[in-house]
Amino acid sequence: MKAIRLFTPLLSVLLLASCGFENFDERCEREAQEYTQKQCPRRMDQYTMMDSLTYNKPTRTLTYYYTLEGMLDNDSVMTPDAGNILEANLKEAIINSVDLKTHKDKGINFCYCYHSKTTGKVRFTTTITQADYSK
């Protein structure tokens, strides 16, 4: 009887404590929002501004939004060949990233979307999936 009296409150405390924990997808969504609020806009280089970071739970995709300006905000520079090179560089960066290890282990997709500062149109977008970075 004493064991039941001790076990019941302990079980109640454990159940209540577990209700406050977020799962991995909720954590990704929260951290993306916090990053955007605290760090964006963020100058990446002379031609690139990071606008925001979002996480889509249903597709499990972390999306980085950038604005291109200056020399890179030009159709003659952002050609399909340049896009292929950029995509290869992004894949390589993800493959080699220690910071994204947990995300990669969970099979998260990474999307990169680059917009024109002058026109607002999408100049380049790519999604890198687990099949791309697990090779």
C-alpha positions as CSV (number, residue, x, y, z in Angstrom):
1,M,0.0,0.0,0.0
2,K,2.9,2.4,0.8
3,A,4.4,1.6,-2.5
4,I,1.3,2.6,-4.3
5,R,1.1,5.9,-2.3
6,L,4.7,6.7,-3.3
7,F,4.4,5.5,-6.9
8,T,1.2,7.5,-7.8
9,P,2.6,11.0,-7.1
10,L,5.8,10.1,-8.8
11,L,4.0,8.9,-11.9
12,S,1.9,12.1,-11.9
13,V,5.0,14.3,-11.7
14,L,6.7,12.4,-14.5
15,L,3.6,12.7,-16.7
16,L,3.2,16.4,-16.0
17,A,6.9,17.0,-16.7
18,S,6.8,15.2,-20.0
19,C,4.0,17.4,-21.3
20,G,6.4,20.4,-21.5
21,F,8.9,18.8,-23.8
22,E,8.9,19.7,-27.5
23,N,9.7,17.2,-30.2
24,F,12.5,17.7,-32.8
25,D,10.2,19.3,-35.4
26,E,8.8,21.7,-32.8
27,R,12.3,22.6,-31.7
28,C,13.4,23.3,-35.4
29,E,10.4,25.5,-35.9
30,R,11.0,27.4,-32.7
31,E,14.7,27.8,-33.3
32,A,14.1,29.0,-36.9
33,Q,11.7,31.7,-35.6
34,E,14.1,32.8,-32.9
35,Y,17.0,32.9,-35.4
36,T,15.0,35.1,-37.8
37,Q,13.9,37.4,-35.0
38,K,17.4,37.8,-33.5
39,Q,19.7,37.5,-36.5
40,C,17.9,38.7,-39.6
41,P,18.4,40.5,-41.7
42,R,22.0,39.4,-41.7
43,R,24.7,40.4,-44.2
44,M,26.4,37.3,-45.5
45,D,28.7,39.0,-47.9
46,Q,28.8,42.1,-50.2
47,Y,26.1,40.7,-52.4
48,T,23.9,38.5,-50.2
49,M,21.5,39.3,-47.3
50,M,19.9,36.6,-45.3
51,D,16.3,37.6,-44.8
52,S,14.8,34.7,-42.7
53,L,14.9,31.1,-41.8
54,T,11.7,29.0,-41.6
55,Y,10.9,25.4,-40.8
56,N,8.0,23.5,-42.4
57,K,6.9,20.6,-40.2
58,P,4.9,18.7,-42.7
59,T,7.7,18.6,-45.3
60,R,10.5,18.7,-42.7
61,T,12.2,21.4,-44.6
62,L,14.5,24.1,-43.2
63,T,14.3,27.1,-45.7
64,Y,16.9,29.8,-45.9
65,Y,15.7,33.0,-47.7
66,Y,18.3,35.4,-49.2
67,T,18.2,38.6,-51.2
68,L,20.8,39.1,-53.9
69,E,22.0,42.6,-54.7
70,G,24.7,44.4,-56.7
71,M,26.6,42.3,-59.2
72,L,24.8,39.0,-58.3
73,D,21.4,40.6,-58.9
74,N,21.8,40.2,-62.6
75,D,20.5,37.7,-65.1
76,S,23.9,37.6,-66.9
77,V,25.6,36.5,-63.7
78,M,22.9,34.2,-62.2
79,T,22.7,31.8,-65.1
80,P,21.7,28.2,-65.0
81,D,25.4,27.2,-64.9
82,A,25.9,29.5,-61.9
83,G,22.9,27.9,-60.3
84,N,24.4,24.5,-60.8
85,I,27.7,25.6,-59.2
86,L,25.8,27.2,-56.3
87,E,23.8,24.1,-55.7
88,A,26.9,21.9,-55.7
89,N,28.6,24.2,-53.2
90,L,25.5,24.2,-51.0
91,K,25.4,20.4,-51.1
92,E,29.0,20.2,-50.2
93,A,28.6,22.6,-47.3
94,I,25.7,20.5,-45.9
95,I,27.7,17.3,-46.3
96,N,30.6,18.8,-44.4
97,S,28.6,20.7,-41.8
98,V,29.1,19.6,-38.2
99,D,26.5,22.2,-37.0
100,L,23.8,20.5,-39.1
101,K,24.7,16.9,-38.0
102,T,21.5,16.5,-35.8
103,H,19.3,17.8,-38.6
104,K,21.0,15.5,-41.1
105,D,20.6,12.5,-38.8
106,K,16.9,13.3,-38.6
107,G,16.6,13.4,-42.5
108,I,15.7,17.1,-42.7
109,N,15.5,18.8,-46.1
110,F,17.4,22.1,-46.7
111,C,15.9,24.6,-49.1
112,Y,17.7,27.8,-50.3
113,C,15.8,30.5,-52.0
114,Y,17.5,33.6,-53.5
115,H,15.5,36.6,-54.5
116,S,16.4,39.7,-56.5
117,K,16.6,42.9,-54.6
118,T,15.5,45.0,-57.6
119,T,12.6,42.9,-58.9
120,G,11.7,40.6,-56.0
121,K,11.6,37.6,-58.3
122,V,13.2,34.3,-57.4
123,R,16.7,34.1,-59.0
124,F,17.6,30.7,-57.7
125,T,16.0,28.0,-55.5
126,T,17.0,24.5,-54.6
127,T,16.1,21.8,-52.1
128,I,18.7,19.4,-50.8
129,T,17.3,16.2,-49.5
130,Q,18.7,13.4,-47.4
131,A,19.4,11.5,-50.6
132,D,21.6,14.4,-51.7
133,Y,23.7,14.7,-48.6
134,S,23.9,11.1,-47.6
135,K,25.9,9.9,-50.6
